[in-house]
Amino acid sequence: MAEYDLTQTIIPYLDRHLAFPLLTHLTETMLFPVEQIIKAQYELTKGTNMVDYSLSLFEQLYPDAEIPPQFAAKRDSVVSTNDRLAQEAQSVLEIIEKPEVAQALRQDKRQNLQYLKDHYGLTLEQITVLYKFGQFQYACGNYSGTADYLYHFRVLSTDSDLNLSAHWGKLASDILTGKWSVALEELGSLRDLIDSRSSSSSSSTANLTGAPGSEVASALTQLQARTWLLHWSLFVYFNHPEGRTLMLETFLSPSYLNTIQTSCPWILRYLAVAAIVSRKASTSGRLRHAIREVVKVIQMEEYQYTDPITNFLKELYLDFDFEGAQRELSKAEKIVGDDFFLGSFADEFLDNARYLISEAYCRIHQRIDIARANGRYSDLSERLNLSREEGEKWIVNLIRDTRMGADARIDLEKNVIEINRPALPVYQSVIEKTRGLAFRTQALGAAMGKAGQIDIVENGTTVGDGDAR
């Protein structure tokens, strides 16, 4: 199953510290030689201040080699820099943590900076040391300390670029310390910041230059930021109790769905699993139809990305090939178990995937055998890879726990289930066909309108982009 492993695909979109857990997980799955994984870990540590960890990896790779002197030199440098930055940061914290200062601070950051400068001689340059020390602590692997320093820095800083960087660092620190509720809040704040920053930047740049190229650059920056956010959010969404439902809401929104289709179609694996395991938790109308939307995207992006998980939904809902869905599910079960983000959902995934097969099978057939003669399994039990007894229990529970209970009847004499489903009224068919049409039309119109607003100032006359060409 190494061919379906996405670790090497995902790591380029992660911070190097976020990549360490993925590589550690690979040593447990045994998909790749352990020596290759340790070498990759060692290469990653070269860009950090985790000297002792890097040294331990070096000794595993080269047990008979002499330890290079640069390890000791780097350790001394890290210790001296840490002492200097810690002293500078502590002097700043002693001021801003005073009760009278905390009471005097307001929402206006510029006013706060002026107050700190007038009363305590504290400048923005001195406050920036909190960011530098937080960044240094992150490079050393002290993630809890990083989160604290970056939080205090963001409260006071007016530097938009450093604040955005601090948001990313705070999110990574919360992820690596396992504070999933805090990380979820940080994720939402960062998403809002990326969207607002991109739109404001695009507007101001266009007004200054009057050229469409600036808007293209801003859109590219927005696409890159959203692509990174999609990958980082996987840590949060697959660990927070409500993460899968929230993931569907975010990933199926037009902007992020477009990002997936444009730059990272492999995210469809995680979107598909989230839709499958969230079938019972979905309460809103749109989330109840999440699988349908995911299947449509899988069909459109099949030329870019496919794996047994996406193929399972394709075989089941597009081709109605139950044997093919069964084959793909057997492969998908192993992939989910080996995936870093999905491993803890392997049993839940399999249970819900079998439910989807059962539901689709029962919607197509009007008569289903519970048990066959000569000891053979029922047809549905074979589709689910279950024994006869397990299949019987599964089918009975399926009818009892789902909406099919009103349409199905079990005939114990004949050992069959008879499903008498009333025909769908014409008007209801029309509603089903046009569901979401207004939303998709609105989104398409907005996209076309945005494209048509790109103007070029030429000879003092504003003309449309299309006219200029």
ROMISE-189644 format. One record per residue: residue in one letter; x, y, z of N, C-alpha, C, CB in turn. Coordinates in pm, whole numbers, plus 50000, padded with zeros to 5 digits. Glycine has a CB too. Layout:
AXYZXYZXYZXYZ ...
# end
This chain:
M500804988050000500005000050000500845012850000499094999950118 A502175011449985503035023249986502695032849873504495019049976 E502195027449761501865036049647500745045849679501485027649528 Y499915042849781498805051549817499135060649935497585043449849 D500355059849986500725068350099500935082750051502015062950168 L500335092350123500385106350081501375114650162499005112450093 T502195108250243503095115850328504015124850246503925106450414 Q504625119350143505535127250061504825138149983506295118249966 T503535136349958502755146549888502355157849981501515140349825 I502075154650107501555164450202502665172650266500745157550308 I503825166550294504885173350368505305186650307506075164350378 P505395188250174505785201350120504845212750158505855200549970 Y503645209750205502695220150244502615221750395501305216850188 L503545215750467503565216550613504855223350660503435202550675 D504795228950779506015233050847506815220550883505695241550973 R508125221850889508975210050913508635203451047510455213950910 H508225211251146507895205251276506605197051267507745216051383 L505675201051183504455193351164504725180451087503405201751090 A505845180051016506175168050939506735156951026507175171450830 F507285160351142507875150151229506865139451272508465156651351 P505645143151316504685132551353504345123251237503405138851405 L504285128451116503965119951000505075109850976503745128550875 L506325114250987507445105150965507535094751077508765112950956 T507255099051199507245089451311506185078751289507005096751445 H505035082851235503955073251208504385063151101502685080751163 L505185067751005505635058550899506495047250954506415066250792 T507235050051061508045039351121507165028451181508975045051228 E505935031951217505015022151274504295014151166503995029151363 T504035020351052503315013250945504215003950866502685023150851 M505535006350869506504997950797506254997950647506444983650849 L505715009050595505505009950450506825012650377504485021150418 F507765018750447509055022150388510165017350480509175037450361 P511375015350427512495011350513512735021650624513775009650429 V512965016850744513135025750860514335034950842513295017550988 E515385029850779516585038050760516275050350675517705029750695 Q515435048850573515065060350489514285070650570514235055750368 I513415065950658512615075150738513495082750837511505067450814 I514425075650901515325082350996516185092650923516225072051067 K516605089550802517405099050725516585111450692517915092550596 A515295109650658514425121050630514235129450757513045116350577 Q514075122950871513945130350997515205138351026513645120651112 Y516345132251000517615139051026517765151350937518795129451004 E517385150250811517465161650720516555173050766517095157350578 L515395169450821514475179750869515045187050991513125173650904 T515735179851078516255186051200517365196151172516765175551294 K517965195551055519045204951024518565219351022519675201350890 G517295221450996516745235050994516145239251126515715236350886 T516405231951233515855235151364516975237251465514905223951412 N516575240551589517535241751698517495229651791517265254451777 M516875218851748516775206651830518055198551814515515198151791 V519125203251877520455197551858520525183351911521515206251926 D519985181052030520075167652090519315157352007519535167852234 Y518135161351956517355152151872518095149151743515955158051841 S518685159451684519455157451561520645148351586519925171051505 L521285149951701522445141551734522035126951752523125146651861 S520895124451815520425110651833520125104051700519185110351924 L519565111651606519285106151473520585103251398518415115851391 F521575112151414522875109951350523515097051402523815122051376 E523415094751531524005082751589523275070051543523985083551742 Q521975071051516521255059451462521665056551318519745061751469 L521905067251242522295065351102523735060751088522085078151024 Y524615066351170526055063551159526595059451297526845076051104 P526255047351340526645043251477528155042551499526055029751507 D528915040351393530365038951408531125051751377530865027951319 A530415062151337531095074551297531375083451419530235082251194 E532405091651406532735101151511531785113151503534225105851499 I531355118151618530385129151621531055141851571529825131251765 P530515148351467531115160551412531115171851515530365165051286 P532115180551512532215191351610531125201951597533555198151598 Q530445202551481529435212851464528235211151558528945213051321 F528025198851608526935196951702527185204651832526745181951733 A528405203651884528735210852007528715225951985530105206552060 A529215230251869529225244551840527805250151829529995247251710 K526935242551764525555247251749524845247351884524795238551650 R525125237451970524505237152102524905249552182524915224352178 D526165253252177526615265152249525935277752195528135266552239 S525825278452063525175289952002523695290852042525295289251850 V523015279352045521605279252082521425283652227521005265252061 V522275278852315522165282352458522395297252479523175274252541 S523415302752416523715317152433522595325752376525045320652367 T522105322252258521005329952199519745328952282520725325052057 N519475317352335518295315552419518375324252544518145300752459 D519545324752607519695332952727519495347852696521095330652790 R520035352352584519915366552548518465370252518520795369752427 L517805362152434516415365252398515475363852517515955356252285 A515745354152602514885352252720514965364352811515295339552797 Q516145370052827516305381852911515575393852851517785385152931 E515695395752722515015406952656513495405252661515495408252511 A513015393052636511585390552638511005392152778511285376652584 Q511765387952879511275388953016511105403453059512215381853111 S511995412153013511865426353047510605432352987513095434052999 V510215427552870508975432352808507765426752881508935428452660 L507795413952914506665407652983506435413753120506905392652996 E507505417453190507345423353322506525436253317508705426153384 I506625443153205505865455753191504415452953152506515464753086 I504215445153048502845443452996501985434653086502885437452856 E502595427253179501825418853270501505425853402502575406053297 K501935438453416501565446053536500055448353538502325459453542 P499405447353653497945449253660497505462853608497465447653802 E498255473553641497845486753595497965488253444498675497553664 V498945481253385499105481653239497965473953172500475475853195 A497645462353225496555454353169495225461953172496415441053245 Q494995469853278493765477453287493755489453192493555482153428 A494945494753162495025506653077494935503452928496315513953105 L495225491052889495235487552748493815487152693495915474052727 R493655491552568492365492152502492405484052372491985506852474 Q491315484852294491245477552167492165483552061489815477452115 D492405496552069493225503451970494705500351997492975518851974 K495335492851908496735488951928497665500951923497155478751825 R497395510351834498265522051823498225530351951497855530751701 Q497045531452008496915538652134497665531352245495445540252171 N497595518252244498315510352345499825512152332497955495552332 L500325511952208501765513752186502225527452233502105511852038 Q501395537552206501745550952250501765551852403500775561152192 Y500815545252465500775545152612502015538452670499495537952662 L502395526952614503575519752664504855527752640503675506152597 K504895535152530506095543152501506185555052595506085547852355 D505045561452620505055573452704505315570352850503725580852690 H504765559252900504855556453042505995546953079503545550753090 Y506405538452984507425528453019508585527952920506785514853028 G508545536752820509625536952721509715524352638510935539252789 L508595517252624508565504552550508165507152405507575494352616 T509025503652311508785506152169508345493452097510045511852102 L507865495351973507445483851892508625474551864506825488551759 E509805480251848510985471851823511275462851943512205480651793 Q511085468052063511295459852182510235449152196511315468652306 I508995452452158507905442752166508135431352066506555449452139 T508785434551954509035424451851509925413151901509685430851729 V510645415552010511495404852065510635393152113512355410252181 L509375395752148508485384752184508265375452067507145390152234 Y508145381251948508005373051826509295365251799507645381951704 K510425372051812511705365551784511965354051882512855375651792 F511655356552011511895346052109510905334552091511795351652252 G509655337752054508675327152025509115318651907507305333151998 Q509635325251804510125318151687511325309451724510505327951576 F512195314651810513375307151852512955295051936514325316151933 Q511995297052027511515285952108510865275052022510515291052212 Y510175279151918509555269451827510625261051759508685276651721 A511705267651716512795260351650513475250751747513825270151594 C513375253451876513965244551977513015233252015514345252452101 G511765233951971510795223552006509995226452131511495210652022 N510105238552186509325242452304508035248952254510145252352398 Y507055240752218505865245952150504905253052245505145234552082 S504805248852369503905255652463504405269752492503785247652593 G505735271252510506295284552530506095293452409507755283652563 T506215287552291505995295052167504615301252162506195285952046 A503595293452195502225298252189502025310252281501265287152226 D502615309952399502455320952495503095333852443503065317252630 Y504325333052394505015345052348504345350952224506475341852319 L503905342352132503255347452010501905353752042503075336151908 Y501225348452143499935354252182500145368552235499245345452289 H501105370352325501365383752379501835393352270502415382952491 F502595388152175503065396752066501895401651982504085389351979 R500975392851948499845396551861498915406651928499055384151823 V498845406252060497965415552130498405429952109497945412352279 L499715432252093500245445852086500735449851948501365447252183 S501165440451867501825443751740500855449351637502515431351683 T501355459051560500605464651447501215460651313500545479851457 D502225452251317502875447451194502045436051136504355442851222 S501345438551027500415428550970501135416050923499635434650854 D502325417550866503055405850816503505396950932504265410350733 L504075403051036504505395051150503305389051225505345403651245 N502205396451229501015391051295500495378651221499905401651301 L500525379051088500095367451011501035355651036500045370850861 S502335358351039503295347751068503085342151208504725352851053 A502755351051303502505346551441501265337851448502365358551535 H500265340651365499065332251360499425318051318498025338151263 W500245316951213500665303751167501475296551276501505304951037 G502385303851342503185297651446502355293351566504255307151490 K501375301551602500485298051714499665285751679499555309851749 L499145284851556498375273151514499225260651518497795275251374 A500445261351465501335249651467501645245451610502645252751392 S501865254951699502185251751838500995244951907502585264351914 D499785250051882498595243951941498385229751889497355252451911 I498685227651762498565214151704499555204651769498775214551552 L500805209051781501855200251831501735197651981503215206351801 T501005206152052500755203752194499425196752217500805216752271 G498665194152110497415186852122496275194752184497635174752202 K496315207852178495235216252230494235218652117495775229952286 W493365208752095492545208751974491445219351976491925195251956 S490865222252090489835232652096490445246352068489135232652234 V491615248952127492305261552102492765262451957493515262952197 A493255251151905493705250851766492545253451670494365237351733 L491355248451703490185250651618489825265451613488985242351667 E489895272351726489635286751729490695294251649489605291851875 E491945290151665493035296551591492875294251441494395291351638 L492415282351405492205279151265491145288251204491795264451249 G490055290351277489005299351227489495313651216487795298851317 S490285318251314490815331851307491755333651189491545335351437 L492595323651167493545324451055492815324150922494555313051062 R491765316050912490995315550788490345329150759489905304450796 D489765335250860489165348550842490215358850805488435352850970 L491385357850866492455367350838492945366050695493625365450935 I493085353650647493535351450510492525357250410493745336450483 D491255354850433490225359850342490155375050343488865353950379 S490165381150461490065395750469491335402450419489775400150613 R492465396450451493745402150407493865401750256494915394650470 S493415391050194493515389650049492615399649978493155375350006 S491375400950028490435409949961490875424449975489035408250018 S491335428350096491765442150116493035445150038491985445050264 S493955435250036495195437149962494935438449814496145425449987 S493995430449763493675430949621493085444449585492705419749584 S492195449549671491535462149642492525473749645490425464649741 S493365474349750494305485449761495355485049651494985485149897 T495825473249616496845472249512496295476249377497395458149506 A495055472149351494455475549222494265490549211493115468449204 N493915497249322493715511649317495025518949293493075516449446 L496135513549343497415520149329498005518449189498385514849432 T497865506449133498525503549006497605504348887499155490049010 G496345500948907495415500948797495645489648699495485513848725 A496465479748733496795468748642496225455748695498315467648622 P495755447048606495205434248651496245424948709494515427548538 G497515426848676498545417848726498625417548877499865421748670 S498355428948941498395429549087497315420949148498275443849135 E496135420949088495045412649139495355397849119493725416249069 V496015394549010496395380648987497385376149094497015378848847 A498355384849128499325381449231498645379449365500395392349243 S497665388149397496955386649523496145373849525496045398649546 A495505370549414494725358149407495625345949423493955357349276 L496825346549366497765335349380498215333849525498995337449288 T498485345149591498855344549733497725338649817499205358549784 Q496505342549785495345337149857495225322149834494065344349812 L495435317749710495355303449679496415295649756495515301249528 Q497625300849761498705294049833498405293149982500035301249811 A497905304050040497595304050183496485294150214497195318150229 R495465293750130494375284350153494835269950136493215287250058 T495735267650043496265254150024496995249450149497205253649902 W497835258150206498525254550330497515252350442499535265550369 L496505260850449495525259750557494755246550548494555271550553 L494455242150427493765229350409494585217850468493495226750261 H495875217950443496725207050492496905207750644498095207350423 W497115219750696497305221250841496015217650915497745235550877 S494885220850855493605218450923493315203650941492475225050846 L493945194950864493715180550879494065175951019494535172650775 F495105181651079495485178051216494325181051312496765185551260 V493685192451292492645196851384491345189251359492405211951369 Y490935188451233489625182751201489545167751233489315184951055 F490665160751229490615146451258491015143251402491535138951162 N491065153551487491305151351630490255158051718492675156451667 H489655168651669488595175351746487315167051737488355189851693 P486535165951846485305157751843484325161551733484615158751974 E484215174351701483285178851597484005182051466482525191051645 G485235177451455486065181551343485565177151207487425176351362 R485035164951195484625160151063483465168251007484255145451071 T482495171551093481375179651048481835193551008480305180651157 L482705199651090483225212951058484095212550932484045218551176 M484765201550911485595200050791484725200250665486405187050797 L483595193450670482695193350554482175207350525481515183750578 E481835214850628481335228350609482375237250543480895234350741 T483645235750585484715244150530485135239550392485915244050623 F485425226750377485975221750252484965222050137486475207650271 L483675221450168482655221850063482205236050030481465213550104 S482745245950100482445259750063483105262649928482955269750173 P482515271449847483025273649711484515277149704482245284549644 S484985285849794486385290249785487355278849813486635301749882 Y487085270749915488015260049950487835247849860487835256050095 L486645245649811486465234849714487205238049586484975232549686 N487185250749546487945254949429489445253449452487605269349393 T489895256149575491315254249607491725239749596491615259449747 I490875230749646491165216449635491275212149490490085208149706 Q490335216449409490335212449268491515218449193489035216649202 T491965230149235493025237149162494415232349200492925251849187 S494675230849331496055228749373496305216149454496495240249451 C495295209849513495565198049597494415188149590495815202349744 P494195181549477493065172249464493165160149556492965167549323 W494355157049608494495145549699493745147749831495985142749727 I493375160049860492575162749980491205156149969492425178050002 L490815152349848489535145549830489475132549911489305142549681 R490615126049935490615114050019490035117250156492055108250033 Y490495128050216490065131450351488645137150351491045141550413 L488305144150246486935149050234485955137450220486805158650114 A486335127250143485475115550125485295108050256486065106150019 V486375105950331486275098950459485425106850557487675096350517 A485605120050561484815128350651483325127250618485265143050643 A482995127050489481595125850449481025112150488481445128050298 I481845101750477481375088250509481165086550659482365077750457 V482135090650740482025088450884481075098150951483395089450948 S480665108750881479785118850941478335117250898480265132750906 R477995106050839476645104550785475575105650893476525091350713 K475855101151015474875101851124474925115251196475115090551223 A476105121651197476265134051272475755146251197477705136051308 S475575145051066475165156550985473725160151016475335153550835 T473505172551056472155177151090471595186750987472175183951225 S472435195050928471935204550829471615197350698472965215850804 G470745203750620470335197750494471485195550400469305206150428 R472425205350397473525204150303474465192850343474285217350295 L474725191550473475645181150517475055167250497476005183250663 R473725166150504473105153150478473325148850333471615153550509 H473535158550245473795155450105475275157250071472935164350014 A476135157050174477565159350152478165148750062478315159550285 I477735136150080478315125449998478005127849850477765111750042 R476805132549820476475135349680477415145949622475005140049667 E477655156649699478545167149650479965161949633478535179149745 V480415153949728481775148449719481905139349598482125140749847 V480885131349572480925122249457481015130149327479685113049456 K480305141449318480375149649197481785154949175479385161349207 V482415159349284483785164549271484745153349235484225171549401 I484565141749296485415130149263485305126749115485025117949348 Q484095127349062483895124448920484615134648833482405124148886 M484545147448871485195157948791486715157348799484715171548837 E487245153648915488695153948936489355140348922488995159549072 E488635130748866489195117248852490455117148766488165107948791 Y490555126348672491735126848586492965131848661491465135848465 Q492755138648776493875143748854494265134648970493545157448906 Y493265129049036493565120949153492515110049171493645129749280 T492995098349210492095087149240492815077549333491635079949110 D492085071349423492605060949509491435051849546493305066949636 P491655040649614490545031549647489415038049727491065019849722 I489715048349807488665054849885487735062649794489285064049991 T488295070649705487445078049612486805068649511488265088949539 N487525058049473486955048249379485765040949441488025038249336 F485805038749572484695032149639483395040049620484985030549789 L483455053049641482255061349622481855061949475482495075549676 K482845062149388482555062649244481855049749199483845064749163 E482375038349239481775025649200480365024249257482655013949247 L480165029349377478885027549444477815036949392479045029549592 Y478155049549369477135059549337477085063749191477355071649421 L478155061049117478155064848974477995052648884479445072048939 D478725041948913478665029948831477685019548884480035023948820 F477265020949009476365011149074476934996949062474945011849012 D478244995949073478934983149064479254978649207480244984248977 F478424969949262478604965949401479834956949418477374958749450 E480124948849319481324940649327482564949549323481354930349214 G482534959549236483664968849230483804976849359483504978449113 A482684981149416482724988349543483284979549654481324993349581 Q482944966649652483454957249751484964955849740482774943549735 R485464954849618486914953649597487644966249645487224951049448 E487094977749609487744990249648487694992249799487085002049578 L486604987849862486494989250007487534980750079485094985350053 S487834969050025488864960650086490224967650085488964947250012 K490544974549976491794982149969491724994650057492104986149823 A490565001350053490405013750129490555011450278489055020150100 E490094999950325490204996850467491654996950513489574983250497 K492534991450433493964991150467494575005050458494714981450373 I494175012750357494715026250340494325035150458494215032450209 V493075034450499492605042450612493365038650738491095040650633 G493605025750758494325021350876495765026150880494305006450884 D496395027850763497795032050757497955047250752498455025950637 D496895054550719496995069050703497145075750839495755074550630 F498055085450848498315092350975497065098951031499405102850957 F496295105650947495125113050993493905104051013494795124050894 L493825093050941492595085050937492675072351021492285081350796 G493835068751071494015055851137493025053151250495385054851190 S492715063251330491815061151444490365059751401491945072751542 F490075061951273488695060951223488485048651136488335073451143 A489415039051141489335027451052488055019551075490555018251073 D487735016351199486525008551227485265016351194486495004151374 E485275029251229484115037651200483905039151050484275051451266 F485005040450977484915041550831484305028950771486305044050770 L484795017250813484305004750758482825002850790485114993050811 D482425005950911481035004350952480105013250868480865007751101 N480505025750848479665034950770479695031650621480115049250792 A480845026850572480915023050431479995011250402482365019650391 R479945001550493479014990250476477574994950478479244979850586 Y477305004750562475955010350564475585016350429475835020950675 L476525023750370476245029950240475985019350133477425038950197 I476765008450136476524997650041475134991750064477604986650055 S474784989250189473484983350221472344992450176473374980650371 E472485005250205471435014750168471255015350017471755028750223 A472365016349944472275016849798471695003949742473655019549737 Y472104992649798471614979649750470114978449773472354968149821 C469664982749890468234981649922467384991449841468014984050070 R467955002249798467195011949719467025007149575467895025549720 I467904998349531467824993449393466944981049384469224990349340 H467044972049484466334959349480465044959949561467234948149532 Q464054952849513462774951849584462684939349670461624952149485 R463564929649647463544917049721464974912649747462754905949642 I465304910149876466664906849916466624894049998467324918449997 D467444884349962467544871850037468334874050165468194860749952 I467744869850277468474870250404469424858450414467494870350523 A468974846650373469824834650378469544826150256469574826450509 R470564819950202470424811450085470584796850123471444815249978 A470184788550035470264774050059471714769350047469374766349960 N471944756950091473254750350080474344757950156473644749049934 G473934765350260474924772050344475544784250282475994762550378 R475084788550166475664800350103475174812950174475314800849953 Y475974823250161475604835950223474514842550138476864845450238 S473844852250201472934860450122473734869350029472014868950214 D473074874349927473754882449828474334895049892472804886249714 L473564901449980474034913650044475184910750140472894920450118 S475134899450209476234895950299477544894450223475924882950373 E477464888750102478674887550020479214901249984478384879549891 R478314910649953478754924249917479474931050032477574932749873 L479084927550157479644934050274480814926350333478574935750378 N481194915050273482264906650326481954902050468483604914150324 L480704897950491480254893250620479794878850611479134902250674 S479824871750724479294858250727477764858750723479784850750853 R477144847050713475684846550705475054852450830475214832150684 E475534848350949474954853351073475184868351088475534845851193 E476394872851057476694887151067475864895050968478184889751043 G475694889350847474894896150746473444897550786474984888850616 E472874887150848471494887850893471304898750997471044874250949 K472214899151095472124909451198472274923351138473184907151306 W473184924451043473434937450980472184942450908474614936550883 I471564933750832470394937850754469244941750846469964926550659 V469004933850951467924936951044468174950351113467774925751149 N469394952651158469724965351223469614976951126471134964851282 L469974974551000469884984850899468444989550882470444979850766 I467544980150871466134983550851465554990150976465314970950815 R465974985351090465424990451216465915004651245465794981251332 D467175007651212467785020351252467715031051146469205018251290 T467195028051027467175037950919465755040750873468015033250801 R465675050150778464365054150727463725043550639464495066950650 M464475032950607463895022550522462925013650598464985014050461 G462875015250732461995006650812460545007650772462145010050955 A460105019450727458705021150690458395014550557458365035950684 D459395012150473459165006550339459494991750330459975014150237 A460174986150430460654972350422459874963250515462154971650455 R459744950650473459064940450554459864927550545457594938350507 I460124921250662460884908850666459924897050665461814908350792 D460094888150568459294875850557460154864350608458794873350408 L459914860150733460754849850794460534836150731460494849250942 E459344833650675459084820750613459924818950488457604819250579 K460014829250410460784828650286462224833550305460094836850179 N462544838750424463874844150451464264855050351464904833050447 V463344864350329463594875250236463114888350299462894872650100 I463634899150244463154912550278462484918250155464314921750329 E461254922450171460514928550060460424943550086459084922050044 I460844951149987460874965649999459844971349902462294971449971 N458834977749955457774983949874457894999049889456354978849916 R458655004849802458905019149811457965026749718460365022349776 P457145036049769456225043449683456975052049584455305052149767 A456375053949470457005062149367457105076649413456205061349235 L458215083149378458445097049416457555106149332459925100749400 P456785115149395455945124449318456775132649221455175133749411 V456135137049115456835144549011457425157349068455885147748895 Y456625164549146457125177149198458335175149291456025184549273 Q458345163949365459475161049452460715157749369459145149549547 S460525151149256461645148249167462275161149116461185139749049 V461405170749081461905183649034462695190649143460755192648986 I462195190049267462905196349378464265190049398462085195249507 E464335176749390465615169749408466605173449299465395154749410 K466095174649175466985177749063467525191849072466255175848932 T466705201049123467115215149124467685219349259465915224149090 R467875209949351468405213449482469805219549468468445201049573 G469965231049524471265237749519471535245049390472335227949540 L470565245049294470795251749166470955266749185469655248749069 A470125272549271470205286949293471555290749353469075291649386 F472045282749446473335285649508474465284749406473595276049624 R474445274249324475505272649225475455283849121475405258949156 T474245288049083474105298948987474635312049044472635300648947 Q474345314549171474835326649237476355326749244474245327749377 A476945315049280478405314249288479055316249152478825300649346 L478435310449047478965312148911478865326648867478225302948812 G477745333048899477565347048861478565356048931476155351648892 A478835353049060479805361149134481195359649075479815357249281 A481545347249035482865344948976483005352148842483105329948957 M481955351748762481995358548633482055373648652480775354748547 G481305378548754481315392948778482675397848824480285396548880 K483345389848908484665393648955485665393948840485145384149064 A485535384248749486455383948634486225395848542486285371048555 G484965400248532484655411548443485015424948499483225411448409 Q485345425548630485665438348693487125442148681485275438048837 I487935433448622489365436648606489505447248498490195423748571 D489885459048538489975470348446491425474348422489185482348499 I491655480448310492975485648275492835500548244493595477948152 V493615508548313493595522948290494505526048171494035530948418 E493885530248063494665532347939494295545847879494415520947836 N495305554947870495075568247814493995575747890494695567247665 G493955573648022492985580748103491585575248093492965595048065 T491385564048021490055558248004490045544348064489655557747855 T489055541448147488925528148207488125519148116488265529048346 V488725508348075488065498847986488115485248047488705498847846 G487195476448007487205462748058488375455048005485915455548022 D488745444748076489885436448037489665430247901490155425648140 G488425425647880488135419447752488215429347637486775413147756 D487745441947662487825452147557489245455647524487075464547598 A490115455947626491515459447601492185449547510492285460447730 R491765437047518492355426847433491775427247293492165413147494 
# end
